[in-house]
Amino acid sequence: MQTIVPAAGDGTRLRPLTDDRPKGLVEVAGKPILTHCFESLLPAGVDDIVVVVGYRGDDIVDYYGDDFRGVPLTYAWQNDRLGLGHAVSTAEAHVSGDVVVWNGDNVGAVNLAELVERHRETGAAATLLVEAVSRERAREGAAFVLDDGDPVGVVEKPDDPPSTLVPRGVFAFSPRIFDALRHMTPSERGEYELADAVDRLFDEGAPVTVVRLDGWLTNVNTAADVARVRRRLDDGPA
């Protein structure tokens, strides 16, 4: 299966670490963030990786070149950072068939092979890695709308989260996701949200399934996140 790794962001909250390098090349426990991402993808048997680059993208291309440990790398450019949904859409020309999306600032140990297997078995339009979090954290990203415990919709950055079940930035999609993305309009933040495209799949009655996170995953946005991941990798749970 092919993989898209969005890694175009400016990494504003990681400054000054990102003053002279892209976020994906900031080191955590002795390795760039993107190296951690790629290492997490390999055990699931990915065929190739499309890296979406933007801010200081040439640095990423120069660092990794055409492959990572024998897995081909292709680069798509997101020159205007217009959200995660927009980032994924820039990679459409480089993929065919089903695709895994792994956010390029996520570091952790997750059950990716299980997610891929579930996606293939169910023939879903989208299979999402999910986790139950605190209500405060549910306000910070996307949160699911539930019906009798099952996700039936998803909203981005809700003031009043409909649940505390959230997607964790690891997805498997059928090509149907790109059609959904083409129908998106910018959010109030001026961004094309991947969550809105997933919500459209729900609205269309497309099969969407979830896999609970078995392991750990940290979205590395700040210096505190870097330290948290370092402790986790070095000493166990942070």
C-alpha positions as CSV (number, residue, x, y, z in Angstrom):
1,M,0.0,0.0,0.0
2,Q,1.1,3.5,-0.7
3,T,1.5,6.1,2.0
4,I,1.2,9.9,2.1
5,V,3.2,11.7,4.8
6,P,2.2,15.4,5.1
7,A,5.3,17.4,6.2
8,A,4.9,20.9,4.8
9,G,4.2,22.9,7.9
10,D,6.3,25.8,9.2
11,G,6.7,24.3,12.7
12,T,6.0,27.8,14.3
13,R,5.5,26.4,17.8
14,L,8.9,24.6,17.6
15,R,10.9,27.7,17.0
16,P,13.8,28.4,17.3
17,L,14.4,24.8,16.3
18,T,12.7,25.4,13.0
19,D,14.3,28.6,12.2
20,D,16.9,26.9,10.0
21,R,15.3,23.5,9.3
22,P,11.9,22.1,8.5
23,K,9.9,20.5,11.3
24,G,10.4,17.0,9.9
25,L,14.2,17.3,10.4
26,V,14.0,18.4,14.0
27,E,15.7,15.6,16.0
28,V,13.9,13.7,18.7
29,A,15.9,11.1,20.6
30,G,18.7,11.4,18.0
31,K,16.6,11.0,14.9
32,P,14.6,13.4,12.7
33,I,10.9,13.3,13.3
34,L,10.4,12.1,9.7
35,T,12.8,9.2,10.3
36,H,10.6,8.1,13.2
37,C,7.5,8.3,10.9
38,F,9.1,6.3,8.1
39,E,10.4,3.6,10.6
40,S,6.8,3.2,11.8
41,L,5.5,2.7,8.3
42,L,8.0,0.0,7.2
43,P,6.7,-2.9,9.3
44,A,3.2,-2.5,7.7
45,G,4.8,-3.3,4.3
46,V,4.3,0.0,2.5
47,D,5.3,0.1,-1.1
48,D,6.3,3.7,-1.4
49,I,6.0,6.9,0.4
50,V,4.8,10.3,-0.9
51,V,6.2,13.1,1.3
52,V,4.3,16.4,1.1
53,V,6.8,19.2,1.6
54,G,6.6,22.9,1.8
55,Y,8.6,25.0,4.3
56,R,12.3,24.3,3.6
57,G,11.1,21.3,1.5
58,D,14.4,21.2,-0.4
59,D,16.2,20.3,2.9
60,I,14.0,17.2,3.3
61,V,14.5,16.2,-0.3
62,D,18.3,16.6,0.1
63,Y,18.4,14.7,3.3
64,Y,16.4,11.6,2.3
65,G,16.8,11.5,-1.5
66,D,14.9,9.0,-3.5
67,D,14.4,6.2,-1.0
68,F,14.3,5.3,2.7
69,R,15.9,1.9,3.4
70,G,14.9,0.7,-0.1
71,V,11.3,2.1,0.0
72,P,10.9,4.7,-2.8
73,L,10.2,8.3,-1.8
74,T,8.3,10.8,-4.0
75,Y,7.8,14.4,-3.1
76,A,4.6,16.5,-3.6
77,W,4.8,20.3,-3.0
78,Q,2.3,22.2,-0.9
79,N,3.5,25.7,-1.6
80,D,0.5,27.3,0.1
81,R,-0.2,25.7,3.5
82,L,-4.0,25.5,3.4
83,G,-4.6,22.7,5.8
84,L,-4.2,18.9,6.1
85,G,-6.9,18.2,3.6
86,H,-5.2,20.4,1.1
87,A,-1.8,18.7,1.8
88,V,-3.3,15.2,1.1
89,S,-4.9,16.5,-2.1
90,T,-1.5,17.6,-3.4
91,A,-0.4,14.0,-3.4
92,E,-3.3,12.7,-5.5
93,A,-1.3,12.5,-8.8
94,H,1.3,10.3,-7.2
95,V,-1.0,7.6,-5.8
96,S,-3.4,5.0,-7.1
97,G,-5.7,2.8,-5.2
98,D,-5.9,2.8,-1.4
99,V,-3.5,4.8,0.6
100,V,-2.3,5.3,4.2
101,V,-1.9,8.8,5.5
102,W,0.4,9.3,8.5
103,N,0.8,12.9,9.7
104,G,4.4,13.8,9.4
105,D,4.7,15.2,13.0
106,N,3.4,12.1,14.7
107,V,5.9,9.9,16.6
108,G,4.9,6.7,18.3
109,A,4.4,3.0,18.3
110,V,1.0,2.1,16.8
111,N,-0.9,-0.9,15.4
112,L,-0.6,0.3,11.8
113,A,-0.6,-3.3,10.3
114,E,-3.9,-3.9,12.1
115,L,-5.4,-0.7,10.6
116,V,-4.3,-1.7,7.1
117,E,-5.6,-5.2,7.5
118,R,-9.0,-3.9,8.8
119,H,-9.2,-1.5,5.9
120,R,-8.5,-4.3,3.3
121,E,-10.9,-6.7,5.0
122,T,-13.8,-4.2,5.2
123,G,-13.4,-2.4,1.9
124,A,-14.0,0.8,3.8
125,A,-13.8,4.2,2.2
126,A,-11.9,5.3,5.4
127,T,-10.3,3.5,8.3
128,L,-9.2,5.8,11.1
129,L,-7.0,5.2,14.1
130,V,-8.9,6.6,17.1
131,E,-8.4,7.2,20.9
132,A,-10.6,8.4,23.8
133,V,-9.1,11.5,25.3
134,S,-10.0,14.2,27.8
135,R,-12.7,16.8,26.9
136,E,-10.0,19.5,26.8
137,R,-8.0,17.6,24.2
138,A,-11.1,16.8,22.2
139,R,-11.5,20.6,21.6
140,E,-8.0,20.9,20.1
141,G,-8.6,18.8,17.0
142,A,-11.4,16.8,15.5
143,A,-13.9,14.8,17.5
144,F,-16.4,12.2,16.5
145,V,-20.2,12.4,16.6
146,L,-21.4,9.1,18.0
147,D,-24.7,7.2,17.6
148,D,-25.0,4.3,20.1
149,G,-21.2,4.4,20.5
150,D,-20.5,4.2,16.8
151,P,-18.9,7.2,14.9
152,V,-21.4,8.7,12.4
153,G,-19.7,12.1,11.8
154,V,-16.7,14.2,12.7
155,V,-16.2,17.9,13.5
156,E,-13.0,20.0,13.6
157,K,-12.0,21.9,16.7
158,P,-15.5,21.9,18.4
159,D,-16.1,24.3,21.2
160,D,-18.4,21.7,22.7
161,P,-17.1,18.3,21.6
162,P,-19.9,15.8,20.7
163,S,-17.7,13.1,22.2
164,T,-14.1,12.5,23.5
165,L,-13.3,10.0,20.8
166,V,-10.8,11.6,18.3
167,P,-8.9,10.6,15.2
168,R,-5.1,10.3,15.9
169,G,-3.6,11.4,12.6
170,V,-3.2,7.9,11.0
171,F,-5.7,6.9,8.3
172,A,-6.3,4.5,5.5
173,F,-8.4,5.7,2.6
174,S,-9.8,4.5,-0.7
175,P,-9.5,6.8,-3.7
176,R,-12.9,8.2,-2.7
177,I,-11.2,10.5,-0.3
178,F,-9.9,12.6,-3.1
179,D,-13.4,13.2,-4.5
180,A,-14.5,14.3,-1.1
181,L,-11.6,16.7,-0.8
182,R,-12.4,18.3,-4.2
183,H,-15.8,19.2,-2.7
184,M,-14.4,20.9,0.4
185,T,-14.6,24.6,1.1
186,P,-12.2,26.4,3.5
187,S,-13.0,26.4,7.2
188,E,-13.3,29.5,9.3
189,R,-9.5,29.2,9.7
190,G,-9.1,29.4,5.9
191,E,-8.0,25.8,5.7
192,Y,-9.2,22.7,3.9
193,E,-9.8,20.2,6.7
194,L,-9.3,16.5,6.3
195,A,-11.9,16.0,9.0
196,D,-14.5,17.8,6.8
197,A,-13.7,15.4,3.9
198,V,-14.2,12.4,6.3
199,D,-17.4,13.9,7.5
200,R,-18.6,14.1,3.9
201,L,-17.9,10.4,3.5
202,F,-20.1,9.8,6.6
203,D,-22.9,12.0,5.0
204,E,-22.7,10.1,1.8
205,G,-23.2,6.8,3.6
206,A,-19.7,5.6,2.6
207,P,-18.4,2.8,4.9
208,V,-16.1,4.3,7.5
209,T,-14.5,2.2,10.2
210,V,-12.2,2.8,13.2
211,V,-9.4,1.0,15.0
212,R,-8.6,1.9,18.6
213,L,-5.0,3.0,19.2
214,D,-3.0,0.1,20.8
215,G,0.3,1.7,21.8
216,W,1.1,5.4,21.9
217,L,1.3,8.4,19.6
218,T,2.5,11.9,20.2
219,N,1.9,14.9,17.9
220,V,5.2,16.8,18.1
221,N,4.3,20.5,18.1
222,T,6.4,22.0,20.9
223,A,9.7,21.6,22.7
224,A,7.7,20.0,25.5
225,D,6.4,17.4,23.0
226,V,10.0,16.7,21.9
227,A,11.0,16.1,25.6
228,R,7.9,14.0,26.2
229,V,8.7,11.7,23.2
230,R,12.4,11.5,24.2
231,R,11.4,10.3,27.7
232,R,8.9,7.8,26.2
233,L,11.5,6.3,23.9
234,D,14.3,6.3,26.5
235,D,12.4,5.3,29.6
236,G,8.9,4.1,28.8
237,P,5.6,6.1,29.4
238,A,6.0,9.8,29.8
